[in-house]
Amino acid sequence: MKYHLDAREGDLAQLVGLTHKHFIFILQGGGDFQSHRGVIKHDDLIGKPWGSQVFSHTGAPFFLLQPSLADVLNELPRNTQILYPKDIGYILIQMGVSEGQTVLEAGTGSGSMTISLATAVGSPGRVVSYEHKPDTQNLARKNLERIGLASRVDFKLRDIQQGFDETEADAFFLDVQNPYEYISQVRAALKPGGFFGSLMPTYNQVEKVLYALKQNNFAFVEVCELLLRYYKTNPARLRPTDRMVAHTGFLVFARKIEPTDDPRGAALSSEISGIEEER
C-alpha cells in the first residue's frame, strides 16, 4: 500500500460512515462506489486529501481514509480463523521481518499473515506461502489480488511433509495444526541464524514444539501470549470496554543455530536451548 497526502488512482481507499460502517476498495478512474447509503464516483474521490469528508448522491456522509493494515485484515473474506493484528504486529517485530527479505510461511489460510508479510518485505522482498488445500489457497490469492499485493507472493500447493524448495529464507512462520511434525523441514529452509515463529492454541502443542526445536538445534526460544484490552473513549467516563481480546494463541519464537562439538561451547549451547532440564 502506497501512502500519499491525497487519494490517487490505484490506491486502496476506505470510506467510513455513520455507526463506523466502512467500505474498502481500490480507486479506479471512471469507477463507482455503491452501497445502501448511495453512490460516490471514484473520480470525485481521486485528488482529495485523505481525511476529507465526502457525500454520496443521497447526501450520506463519509470520511475518506487510507485503511490501516488492521482494517484490511479485519475485512478479509475468510474460510479459516485469521490471526489477530495484536499477534501479527509482534510476530513481525520478533522475527525481524523487513524490506527486501525472503520470508516463508506454511498454512496460508485466508491470507492475513501473507498480507502482513508481503507488506513488511516491500516490493523488493518475497513471500513464499505453502498450503495443501486448493480452495483455501485460491481464497488467499484473491484476497492478495484484491489489495494489490499478489505480485510479492509465490503460492505453492504442497503437503509440507515433503519439505520446502527454499534453503536460505530469512524467516519462517509456521501456522499448521501439528507444527512439531515439521520443524526439521523448517530448519532446512532457513538460513543460519534465521528466525522461526509459530502460533498454536494449546499447551500440548507448545510442549511438543519446544522439544522439536531442541532436537533440531534451535535456540533463543521464547513463548508468550498477548492480551488486548480496549477502553471507552469518553474522557469524562474513561473505563475498559466490556469485552477484551484475550487468549488467541501461544506464540513461540526461536533462531536456527549451528552448534559445534567444541567442549568450550557446551555451557552456552545448553543455556540458550530454551528448555531447562529437570533435576
C-alpha positions, -999 to +999 in steps of 0.1 A: +000+000+000+014+034-011+009+065+011+004+099-003-012+131+010-041+128-014-061+099-029-047+086-062-059+061-088-048+026-078-048+035-040-067+014-015-093+036+000-117+034+029-150+052+034-162+054+070-198+065+075-223+066+103-221+040+131-185+035+118-197+014+089-168+012+065-160+001+030-126-007+015-119-007-023-093+003-049-098+037-066-102+034-103-108+062-127-144+061-140-155+037-112-184+039-088-187+031-052-222+018-045-239+009-012-273+012+005-261+047+015-258+059-021-233+062-049-200+081-050-179+084-082-143+074-078-133+104-099-148+126-071-125+110-046-093+109-066-073+140-058-089+147-024-068+148+007-070+118+030-093+126+059-117+146+038-154+144+044-174+134+013-210+127+005-229+102-016-255+112-042-282+108-014-262+131+010-249+103+032-217+115+049-184+096+049-147+102+057-122+093+031-092+075+046-064+052+038-071+019+056-046+006+081-033-030+077-056-039+107-086-025+088-077-046+057-072-078+077-104-074+097-124-072+064-109-102+047-132-128+032-123-159+052-129-196+055-105-201+083-097-183+116-074-154+108-045-141+130-054-110+151-035-077+145-023-078+181-004-110+174+007-101+138+025-069+148+045-086+175+053-115+152+067-092+125+090-074+150+101-105+168+110-123+136+128-092+122+108-091+090+118-061+069+121-048+034+139-070+008+138-102+028+126-136+017+101-150+042+083-183+041+051-194+057+032-226+058-005-227+064-017-198+042-053-198+055-073-168+043-041-148+038-040-124+068-004-133+077+005-135+040-007-099+035+012-087+066+044-104+055+041-090+019+035-055+033+066-058+055+090-072+029+080-045+004+083-047-034+120-059-033+111-088-010+095-121-015+070-142+004+066-179-003+034-194+011+027-231+013-008-245+016-022-280+010-059-271+004-066-257-031-098-239-021-081-222+008-052-211-014-075-197-040-093-176-015-060-163-001-048-155-036-079-135-043-075-116-011-039-106-021-050-096-056-078-075-041-054-052-024-026-053-050+000-075-032-002-108-051+029-100-071+050-102-040+039-138-031+047-172-045+018-196-037+028-232-035+004-261-031+020-290-013+020-313+017+048-297+037+059-331+050+078-332+017+098-302+027+104-268+010+121-257-022+139-228-005+171-231+016+182-196+026+150-179+040+154-151+064+124-161+085+097-188+086+062-185+101+046-219+107+008-219+112-004-255+109-022-280+130+008-301+141+038-277+138+061-300+158+060-325+129+077-301+105+105-284+125+132-303+107+118-292+073+116-257+085+153-258+096+164-269+062+146-239+046+162-213+069+195-196+066+219-199+096+206-176+123+172-174+106+140-167+126+113-192+134+078-183+146+046-202+152+012-197+168-008-225+184-038-226+207-029-253+233-003-261+259+001-296+244+012-282+211+036-258+226+053-286+247+058-308+216+072-278+196+097-270+223+111-305+223+112-305+185+131-272+185+156-285+209+161-317+189+167-296+157+192-271+170+171-241+175+179-217+203+169-184+219+134-199+224+106-177+237+070-185+245+044-158+252+008-148+247-006-113+241-038-099+257-055-067+244-079-045+263-097-015+248-111+015+267-141+036+261-130+069+246-154+092+266-129+114+285-154+120+313-160+083+318-128+066+308-130+029+316-124-005+300-149-018+274-170-047+285-151-072+262-114-078+255-094-098+231-078-124+254-062-157+245-059-162+208-029-184+209+006-190+222+035-175+203+067-194+200+099-179+186+134-193+180+166-190+160+184-215+139+219-220+153+249-241+143+264-257+174+299-273+174+314-303+193+339-280+209+335-285+247+341-248+253+307-241+239+288-267+258+276-244+286+264-217+262+246-242+240+228-257+270+219-222+283+203-209+251+184-241+243+154-226+259+144-257+278+156-262+313+165-298+321+147-314+352+170-320+381 
